[in-house]
Amino acid sequence: MKLLTKKFLVYNSLSSTIQSIIMKKIFVLLTITAAVACGGEKAKTEEKTASTEAATPAATAANDISANPDYQKGLELIGKSDCLTCHKVSEKLIGPAYKEVAAKYENTPENVKMLAGKIIKGGQGVWGAVPMTAHPQLSEADAEQMVKYIMLLKK
């Protein structure tokens, strides 16, 4: 109690300008603390919303693609290759995101064959100036399986 009284007396003896500066700093500190606390609550709310949405039939249907044999085999083949050096599922890296590729092309047998050929032979110009490296070691069947996986990522 004596310490608190001493601090109060010291505070009262300061000039009004210094008191004003101290009060502003305290206000800023409290504002930042409140913002962080509210941000944490927002994250919890978003987490709850996400878990609720995951339970909806639409989200369940979207998760069903992982049970698709084309999805499983294509994902396995991509994981064993060097594809992830240049591509990601949702973000552009060196090459386009897989979801961008899926959005650009209709999922037809002709497009699957054409894109598999680009994987094997390489390509340039469709997604920019950086060429895609050829992968001649891949069989046409494996390349097509990879494309089928990518096409399943279309929203």
N, C-alpha and C positions, 0 to 999 in steps of 0.2 A: 504494500500500500504506500509506503514511504517513497519507493522508487517511482511509482505512478504520479504521486504528488510532486516530486521533484521534476519529472518530465513535463508536467502540466505548467509548473512555475517557469521552467526554462522556455517553454513554448510561448507563454504569455509575455515574456520579456523580449521576445524577438520583434523585429519591426513588422509592420503589416505587410510589406512587400515579401519578406521571407516567409511569413505565415501563408500568404497567398500561393507562393511557389510550392510550399510543402503540401497544401491542400490540393493543388492541381495534380501533384505527383501521386497523392493518395487516391484521388479520383480516377486517374488514368490506370493505376494499378488495380483498383476495384473493377473498372470497366473491362480490362483485359481478363481478369479472373472470371467475371460473369460471362464474357464471350466464350471463354474456353469451356466453362461449365455447361453453357447452353449448346455449344458445339458437340460436346459429348452426348448430351441428351438427343440431339438431332441424329447422331450416328446410331444410337441405340434404336431410335424410331425407324430409321432407314433399314437397320438390320432386321427389326421385327417385320417391317413391310416386305422385305425381300424373302424372309422365311415364310410369310403368309402367301406371297405370290408363288413361291416354289410349290406350294401345296395345291394350287389351282390346276384344273385340267389342262389349260393351255401350256403351262410350264411343264407339266408332266409329259405332255405330247412332245414338247421340244426335247426333253431328256430322253425320250424313247429312241432317238437316232443313235444313241450310244449302244443300243442293243442290236442295231442293224449290222449284219455281217460285213457289208461293204464298208461301213464306218470303222469297224474294229480292224479289219485287214488293212485298209488304207492307212489308218493311224499307225499301225504296227510298221508298215513299210516306210512311211515317212520318218518315223522314229529311228529306223535303222539307217536312213540315208543322211545326206548332208543338207536336206531341204531347209531345215530350221536355222541354218546359217544365214539364209537370205529372206526367209518368210516367217511370218507369225500368223496365227489364226485371225486375230482381230485388228492388228496394227501393221501398217506399212513398215518394213525394215529396209532392206536393200531393194527387194522386190515387193510386189503388192501383197496385201493380206489375203489369206485364202478366202475370207468372206467377200472381199472385193472381186475376186476371180469368179466366185459362185454367183455373185450378183450380175456380173457382166455377161455371162454366157448362160444360155438355156441348157438345161440338163437333157441333152439328146444324145443318142449313140454317136452321131456324127461329131458333135462337139467333144465328147469324151475321147474319141479316137484322135481328133485334131490336137487337143490339148496334151494327150499322152505323147503324141509325136513331138510337140514342142519341148516336153520334158526330156525326151531322149535326144533330140537333135539340137536343143537350145533354141533361143529366139532373141529377137531384139526389135524395139520400136513400138510395140503395143502399149507398154507400160512406162516408156521413157527411153532414155539413151543407154542405160546400163543393160548390157546383154545378159541373158540367162545362160548359165553354163550348161553345156550338153552333158547328158548322163547316158552315154552309150552302153554302159554296163547293165542298165535296167532292161528287163524284158518288156515287150509291149503289154503283156498281161499285167505285170506289176505296175507299170506307169498308168494304165487304165484304171487299175484298182485305186491308185492314189488320187486320180481325178474324180472317181466316184465318191471317195471320201470328201474331197473338197466341195463337190456339188451338193452334198448333204448339209453343208454349212449355210446354204442359202436360207435367208429368213422368209 
